[in-house]
């Protein structure tokens, strides 16, 4: 079974991708490939954050109104 990279590792990869694309020193093909990779990473990270937020909210005591 392949070990999933940590959230932090994937976030660092996304930062690297953004820096490379923003540098403007890439071919169009490489820019497109990295943009697609970055988009997929961003979506996965956003989903993981949302799941964590839901788990935290589920653990918080409910207030009775």
PLY file of the C-alpha trace (Angstrom):
ply
format ascii 1.0
element vertex 65
property float x
property float y
property float z
element edge 64
property int vertex1
property int vertex2
end_header
0.00 0.00 0.00
1.39 3.41 -0.99
1.79 5.87 1.88
-0.12 9.10 1.36
2.03 12.23 1.66
1.26 14.37 4.66
-0.84 17.49 4.35
2.25 19.59 5.00
4.29 17.82 2.31
1.54 18.34 -0.26
1.16 21.99 0.76
4.91 22.53 0.27
4.66 20.92 -3.18
1.82 23.31 -4.05
3.95 26.26 -2.95
6.81 25.02 -5.16
4.46 24.73 -8.12
3.11 28.25 -7.64
6.63 29.68 -7.43
7.73 27.87 -10.60
4.67 28.93 -12.60
4.92 32.52 -11.37
8.60 32.68 -12.36
7.61 32.63 -16.03
10.68 30.56 -16.91
8.76 27.48 -18.05
7.61 26.25 -21.39
3.90 26.42 -22.11
3.66 22.63 -21.82
5.39 22.60 -18.43
3.27 25.52 -17.20
0.08 23.69 -18.15
1.26 20.44 -16.55
2.21 22.16 -13.31
-0.99 24.20 -13.26
-3.03 21.01 -13.58
-1.00 19.35 -10.81
-1.39 22.42 -8.62
-5.12 22.59 -9.18
-5.54 18.94 -8.22
-3.36 19.40 -5.13
-5.26 22.52 -4.09
-8.60 20.77 -4.42
-7.39 17.77 -2.41
-5.97 19.99 0.33
-9.16 22.03 0.49
-11.20 18.84 0.81
-8.96 17.56 3.60
-9.28 20.87 5.47
-13.06 20.76 5.15
-13.15 17.19 6.51
-10.96 18.23 9.46
-13.20 21.22 10.14
-16.28 18.97 10.19
-14.59 16.49 12.56
-13.64 19.32 14.92
-17.15 20.77 14.87
-18.62 17.32 15.52
-16.44 16.98 18.64
-17.41 20.36 20.08
-20.12 20.35 22.73
-23.51 21.38 21.42
-25.19 24.35 23.07
-28.82 23.91 24.02
-30.89 26.92 23.04
0 1
1 2
2 3
3 4
4 5
5 6
6 7
7 8
8 9
9 10
10 11
11 12
12 13
13 14
14 15
15 16
16 17
17 18
18 19
19 20
20 21
21 22
22 23
23 24
24 25
25 26
26 27
27 28
28 29
29 30
30 31
31 32
32 33
33 34
34 35
35 36
36 37
37 38
38 39
39 40
40 41
41 42
42 43
43 44
44 45
45 46
46 47
47 48
48 49
49 50
50 51
51 52
52 53
53 54
54 55
55 56
56 57
57 58
58 59
59 60
60 61
61 62
62 63
63 64
